[in-house]
Amino acid sequence: MTDLLEMGKRARLAAEQCGLLGEAEKNRVLETAAQALRSNISAILAENAEDIAAAREKGVDEIMIDRLALDEKRVNAMADGLCKVAALKDPVGELVSMEKRPNGLEIMSCRVPLGVIGMIYESRPNVTADAFGLCFKAGNAVILKGGSDALRSNLKIAAVLRGALKACGVAEDALQLVSDTDRETARKLMRLNGYIDVLIPRGGAGLIRSVVENSTVPVIETGTGNCHIYVDESADFDMALDIIDNAKTSRMSVCNACESLVVHKNIAEKFLPKLYERLHAKEITMRADEAARAVCGDMEEAEEEDFSREYLGRMISVCVAENIGEAIRHINRYNTGHSEAIITRDYENARRFLREVDAAAVYVNASTRFTDGEEFGFGAEIGISTQKLHARGPMGLKALTTTKYMIFGDGQIR
């Protein structure tokens, strides 16, 4: 049984060292870790193959296995991500504000590490490297708990990264991986107050809900993605078809995939048959409301719950809206605060959509698949926050810091 209390103690000691490292020292660790990943590709893929075989034996859907699977390209992408993080400006010590008060006090605010970050996540073993790289560059130690389906992969990746820390003379406990995958261990991790400063869940709705409801450690909620695309009356059909195709089918198991469509009633009759043809060719099942089915009867009938589901598979919901106002109301009712898009040639409608839709990322004429830390220039991401406190959207380096006030005086008393 993992001794989480001992892990917490070691993480706090490691965090003290990490918080004092200079940018050059941290970059050297990240570049060494990237090279170590590349040098151990065969060993990592061998462990990953064992995880995949076990998942298939359990009957896991192939779309979900895609979240678990690594290949040489994906391991190299993990290494590239560490190098990109190394190339980013170190946020620690950044001056946020400075003001001199009338009484002569000089008050400065600067960025400092959060301390020890805990993360509970599912499937994707690339998260092990991404989370380490971002937490470490921001001066934090991290305790990771992945899912049982990726345990072999995660253990190997963590061992490689810890080896790089040791080779650079930095505490290996800047990265620790919980090897127990049972729920009781997860619950204990959620209650490691005094040792973990913040906990970040990354995975499906069930995992996130469990962490939010059970954790006594402060949580940054990374949300599920019921992402919508609204096709406005003035939309370019070819553009809309290409964007929807990409947003839904390029990778269906990710949180920024499109799960729901809203189409303006004035174009439904012409647009929906074209859309059905495009998505049917990709084996996507469309579950539609009565108005959509009236012009394209091949779609399945939607239930109320279909409009709020994150399918993570070959289904998508479709509804018809009277106007942009109704479309926005529908999206704000059913969305998860992740990513929403409008396809339009109407500038005022684009501005209204951007202003009124409540989500972490709102797009005009672009795929929701761009909601990603690397695509936003963050090098990688530790998750996509759908809450409104501390961080929102893809979380890069600055989201893994907090601020400290430093006050200079010359004898002032109150």
N, C-alpha and C positions, 0 to 999 in steps of 0.2 A: 504494500500500500504506500503510495506516495506521501511523504511527509511535507505537506504544503506549508506548514509553519516554518520549517527549516528552509524551504525554497524561498519563502518570503524574506527571511532574515538575510539569506545570501544575496537576494536581488537588491535589497536596500543598500548593502555594502557595495555592490557593483554599481548601483545608480550613483552613489557618491563619487566614484571614480569617473564614470561616464560624464557626469555633469561638469567635471573639471578639465576634460580633454579639449585640446585645441582643434581647430578645423582640420589642420594638416594631419594630425594623429588619427582623427576619425576617418578621414578620407583614405588613409593608408590601410586601415582595417577593412573598409568596404571594398577597396580594390583587391586586397588579398583574398577576401571572401569570394569575390566574383571569380577570380582565377581558380580558387579551390573548387567552386561549383563546376567549372568547365573541366577541371582535371579529374573530377569524380563522376562524370556523366554516366559512364557504364554502370557504376555501382548504384547510383541513384535510380536509373531506369530499371535495374534488376529488382530493387525493392518495390518500385512502383508497379512492375509487372505482377508481383505477388499480390499487391493490393487489388489490382484490376481483376485478377483471376478469382480472388475471394469474392469480389463484388458480383461478378457474373454468376458465380456459383449460388449466390443468394438471390439471383434473379433481378438484380438492379437494372433499370432501364438504361439503354445505351446513351440516351441524351444526358442522363445524370452521370454516367461513366465518363463522359466527355469532361465533366468538371474535375474528375479525379485523375484523368490520364495525363502523363508527361511523355514527351518525346525529346529528341535532341534539340529541336528548335525551341521548345518551351523552356528547357533548362538553360539554354543560352540566353533566352529572353529574361529569365530570372537574374542571370549574371549581368546582363546589360542594364537591368533595372537598378542593381546596386551601383554600377558605374555612373548611371545618370543621377542617382541620389548624391553620389560623391561629388559630382560636378555642380550641384546646386549650392547656393549660398547658405552658409550655416545660419540658422535663425537665432541660435543662442547668443545672448548679449546684444541683440539688435535693439537700438533705441526706439521706443514707441512714441514717447512724448517727453518734453522737458519744459518746465515753466518756473519762473521766479515769482514768488508771492510778494505782496506788498510788505510783509514782515521780513523779507530777506531770505526766507527758506527757498532753496532750489530743489524742486521735486521732479525726479526723473522716473520714467517707467521703462523697463526693458524686459526682453523675453528671457525666460528661464525654462529648464526642463520641467515636465510634469512630475518625474521621479520614476516610479515603477508602474508600468502599464501591463495590465492583464488582458489577454485576448482569448475568446472562445470562438472557434470557427469550425466549419464543416467542409469536408471534401477537399477543395483545391489546395494541393500541397505547395503551390507557388506562393501562397499567402505566408508561409513560414519564412521565406526569404524576404518578401516585400515588407512584412511587419518588422522583422529584425532591422532591415536597412533604414527604414524611416525612423523607428524608435531610437536606434543608436545614433543616427546623425543629429537627432534633436536632443541628444544627451541623456536618454532614458535607458533603463534596463527593462526587459520585457519577459513576462511569463506567458507561454503559449499553451493552449490546450486545443488540439485538433480533434477531428472525429475518428472513430474507430476504423472507418473505411480507408483512411489514408495514413494509418499509424506507422507502417513500415517506411513509407516515403518520408513522412515528417521526421521520424527518428534519424534517418540517414542525412537528410538535409541539415537538421539541427546539429548533428555531430560534425559535419563538414564546416559549418559556420562557427561553431565553438572552437574548432581546431584553428581557424583563421584568427580568432580573438587571442588564443593562447600564443600563436606564433608571433603576434604583434605585441605581446606583453600586456595585454588588457584582460581583465577578469572575464573568464569564460561564462560566469554567471550573469553577464549582461544579457545572455540569452539562455533561458531554461524552458524545456518542453516537458509538460506533464505527460507521463506515459500511461497512466490509468485513464481509461476512456469511459468509465461508468458514470452514471448521473450523480451519484452521491459525491464523487470527487469534484464534479463540476459545481455542485451546490456549495461545497466547502470553499472552493476558489472564489465564489461570489461573495463570501463572507469574510474574506481575508483583510478586514479593516486593519489599518495601521501598517500594513505591508504593501498593499496594492493601492495606488492613488486613484486610478480610474480603470474601468473595465469596458472593453469594447466587444460586443458580440457581432459576428459576421456569418450569416447563413440564412436559413429559411425562417418563415414566420414563427414556427413553433419554438425554435431556439431563441430567437430574439425576445419573444413574449416571456419565455421562462426566465431569461436573464433579467429583464426589466422588472418582473414581478417578484423575483426571489433574491436579488442582489441587495446587500447592504453597503456595498462599495459603489460609489458614484458611477453611473453608466452613461456612455455616449452611444445612443441607439442608432445603429446602421440598419436601415429599413429594407423591407421587401419592395419590389418594383412592379406595381401595376401601372405601367407607363402607357400613356395615351398618345395617339396621333389624331389630330382633328384636320380633316380635309375641308377647307373652306370653299365657298361658292366660286371664288376666283382662281382656285388652285390649277396649276399646270398638271394635267393628268399624268404625263410621263414622269415628271418629277415626283409626284405623289406615289406612283406605283413603285418607282425605284427606291424611294426612301422607306416605304412600308416594308417592301421585300427585304431590304437590308436590316431594318430595325427588328424584324420578326425572325428571319431565317438565317442570318449570318452566324448566330450562335444563340440557340434557344434557351440554354440553361443559365443565362446570366441575368442579373437584376436590372440591367438597362435595356433588355429586349422589350419590344413593344408587345403589350398584351391586350390592348383595347383600342378600338377605332371608333371615331365619331365622324359622320359624313353629313354635310349640309344637304337639306332635302331637295334643293333645286338642281343638284347634280347627281343625286343618288341613282336615278334611272339610267344614266349613261355611265357613271363611274363604277358602280358596284359590280356589274357583270364583268367588266375588265379586271377589277380587283379579284373577283372570285376566280377567274381564269388563271391569273398570275399565282395566287396562293394555292389553288387546287393542284397546280403543277408541282408545287413543293410539298404536297400532302398535308396542307394545313386545313384543319376543320374550322369553319366559321360559324359561331353561334350568335344569331342575330335577333333583334327585336322585330316586332310585327311590321313596322314600316320598311325595314330593310328587306325582309323576306317577301314583301309584296312586290318588289321589283327584281328580286333574285331568289326564287323559291328553292334553289338548291342548298341554301344555307340551312343549318339546323336551328331549331327554336331555342332561344336563350331563356334561361331562368334568371331570376333576380340576382342570385349569387354569382352568376357568370361575369357580371360587370365589375365585380370587386376582386376577382381571382387573379393571382399570379400563377399562370399556367406552367411556365418553365417547360413547355413542350409544344406539341403540334396543334394548338388551339388558340383562337383569338376571338374576342367578343366584338360585335359590331352593332352600332345603333345610329339612327338618323336624327338629326337635330333641326329644329325649325329655323334657327339662326345662331349666330356666334354666342349670344348671351346664354341660350339654352345649352350650347356645347360646353361653355365654361362652367356652368352650374353642374352639369353632369360630371365633368372631370373633377371638379373640386369635391363633389359628393363621394366619388368612388376611388379617387387616387390615393396613393400611399405617400405622397409628398416627395417622390423621387425625381422623375423626369417626364416632361410633357412637351408636345410639339404641335405646331400649326403649320400647315402647308397653304400658302396664300400668296396672291399678288397684290393684295389690298394693304397698303401701308398702315392705315388707321386700324384695321382689324389686327394686324400684327402687333401694333403698339398696345392695343387693348388686351390681347391675349397675354403679352408679356407682363402687363401691369396687374391683371386680375387673377391669373392662375396661381394657385398657392402650391409651389413645389420648389425643391432645392435647385433644379435646373430647368429652364424653360427655353425652348428652341423655336426659331423661325426658319422653315425650309431646310431642315437638317435632321439627320437620324438621331434618335435617343441613344444610340450605341456609343456616342462620343462622351457620355458621362463616365469618365474614367480618369484616374489620377494622372496616368502617363499622357493621355490625350490632352489634358489640361495643363501639361507642362510641369507636373509635380514629380516626375521621375517614376513614381509608383504611388500607391495609395494603401492606407490601412483599412479603408472602408469608405462607404458613402453614407454620410449622416443625413437622416431625414428629420431630425429634430431641429429645434431653433436656438437652443442654448449652447454656447461655447463654439460649436462647429456645425456647418451645414454644407452638404454636398461632398464631393471627393475630398478626403482628408489627407493632406500632405504634411510637410514638415511643420509649418506654423501651427497647424491644428494640434500638434503633439507638444506644444509648449504652452506655458501660461505666462503671466506677467508679474513682475515684482516692482514695488515702488522703492526708490532709494532717495533719501532726503538728506541734503547737506545744509547744515546750519553753522552759525558762529556764536552760539550761546543763547539763542532764542528760548524763552519759556512762555507757557500759556497760563 
